[in-house]
Amino acid sequence: MFDSKDCWNRKGLNLQIEKGEIVSIIGKNGSGKSTLIKILCGL
């Protein structure tokens, strides 16, 4: 069950990826990696 108390605070999150940089997103199954990529591609 989801408990918002267990989430880290994403307010003010800043992500900057420069041209030519390689980035890896790692995490457990169901942690939101694919969702994060979908959100970033929609920006």
C-alpha positions as CSV (number, residue, x, y, z in Angstrom):
1,M,0.0,0.0,0.0
2,F,1.2,3.5,-0.9
3,D,2.2,5.7,2.1
4,S,3.2,9.3,1.1
5,K,5.3,9.5,4.3
6,D,7.8,7.0,2.7
7,C,8.3,9.2,-0.4
8,W,11.2,11.6,-0.7
9,N,10.3,15.3,-1.4
10,R,10.3,16.1,-5.1
11,K,9.6,19.8,-4.6
12,G,12.2,21.9,-6.4
13,L,13.6,18.8,-8.3
14,N,16.0,20.0,-11.0
15,L,17.4,17.8,-13.7
16,Q,19.9,19.0,-16.3
17,I,21.4,16.6,-18.9
18,E,24.0,18.1,-21.2
19,K,24.5,17.0,-24.8
20,G,26.7,14.0,-25.0
21,E,26.2,13.0,-21.3
22,I,25.1,9.4,-20.6
23,V,22.5,9.0,-17.8
24,S,21.3,5.8,-16.1
25,I,18.1,5.5,-14.2
26,I,18.1,2.6,-11.8
27,G,15.6,1.3,-9.3
28,K,13.5,-1.6,-8.1
29,N,10.6,-3.1,-10.2
30,G,7.6,-0.8,-10.0
31,S,9.6,2.2,-8.7
32,G,8.5,4.5,-11.6
33,K,11.5,4.4,-13.9
34,S,9.4,4.1,-17.1
35,T,6.9,6.6,-15.8
36,L,9.8,9.1,-15.2
37,I,11.0,8.6,-18.8
38,K,7.5,9.1,-20.2
39,I,7.1,12.3,-18.2
40,L,10.5,13.6,-19.3
41,C,9.8,12.9,-23.0
42,G,6.6,14.8,-22.7
43,L,8.3,18.0,-21.6
